[in-house]
């Protein structure tokens, strides 16, 4: 993670953009983070995300008698 002041971003944009290809760059103004530059996510990143998500959720099963309409109704009724 890198941090640059907004004036550094303005003065040396290409270097900051290059740095963002390696790790997130936090842009600050007056000591507050106002933006984050990061490299674009590739289709591979998303593919890995979904594979990992499926792996983590694979052991979770839902009770066959569970009904989302009933659950929502009960939630609205405050039960």
C-alpha positions as CSV (number, residue, x, y, z in Angstrom):
1,X,0.0,0.0,0.0
2,X,1.3,3.4,-1.0
3,X,0.0,6.8,0.1
4,X,0.4,10.0,-1.9
5,X,-0.8,13.5,-1.4
6,X,-3.1,14.8,-4.1
7,X,-0.5,17.3,-5.2
8,X,1.9,14.4,-5.8
9,X,-0.7,12.7,-7.9
10,X,-1.1,15.9,-9.9
11,X,2.7,16.4,-10.3
12,X,3.7,12.8,-11.1
13,X,0.5,11.0,-12.3
14,X,2.3,8.4,-14.4
15,X,4.5,7.2,-11.5
16,X,1.5,7.0,-9.2
17,X,-0.6,5.1,-11.8
18,X,2.4,2.7,-12.3
19,X,2.6,2.1,-8.6
20,X,-1.1,1.3,-8.5
21,X,-0.5,-1.7,-10.8
22,X,1.4,-3.3,-8.0
23,X,-0.7,-2.4,-4.9
24,X,-3.4,0.1,-3.9
25,X,-2.4,3.7,-3.8
26,X,-4.3,5.9,-1.3
27,X,-4.6,9.5,-2.3
28,X,-4.8,12.0,0.6
29,X,-5.8,15.6,0.9
30,X,-5.3,17.4,4.2
31,X,-4.5,14.1,5.8
32,X,-7.7,12.4,4.7
33,X,-8.0,9.6,2.2
34,X,-10.0,11.0,-0.7
35,X,-9.4,8.3,-3.4
36,X,-7.9,4.9,-3.9
37,X,-6.2,3.9,-7.1
38,X,-5.9,0.2,-7.8
39,X,-5.2,-2.0,-10.8
40,X,-8.3,-3.2,-12.7
41,X,-9.5,-6.6,-11.7
42,X,-9.0,-9.2,-14.5
43,X,-11.5,-11.9,-15.4
44,X,-9.1,-14.3,-13.7
45,X,-9.5,-12.4,-10.4
46,X,-13.3,-12.8,-10.7
47,X,-13.1,-16.5,-11.7
48,X,-10.9,-17.2,-8.6
49,X,-13.3,-15.3,-6.4
50,X,-16.3,-17.4,-7.5
51,X,-14.4,-20.6,-7.2
52,X,-13.3,-19.7,-3.6
53,X,-16.9,-18.6,-2.8
54,X,-18.3,-21.9,-4.1
55,X,-15.7,-23.9,-2.0
56,X,-16.6,-21.9,1.2
57,X,-20.3,-22.3,0.7
58,X,-20.3,-25.9,-0.4
59,X,-20.8,-27.3,3.1
60,X,-23.8,-25.1,3.9
61,X,-27.2,-26.6,3.4
62,X,-30.6,-25.0,3.8
63,X,-33.5,-26.7,5.6
64,X,-35.9,-27.8,2.9
65,X,-38.9,-26.5,4.9
66,X,-37.5,-23.0,5.0
67,X,-39.6,-20.5,3.0
68,X,-38.2,-17.1,2.2
69,X,-41.6,-15.5,1.9
70,X,-42.5,-16.7,5.4
71,X,-39.1,-15.5,6.7
72,X,-39.6,-12.0,5.2
73,X,-43.2,-11.8,6.5
74,X,-42.1,-12.8,10.0
75,X,-39.3,-10.3,9.8
76,X,-41.7,-7.5,8.8
77,X,-44.0,-8.5,11.6
78,X,-41.2,-8.3,14.1
79,X,-41.3,-11.9,15.2
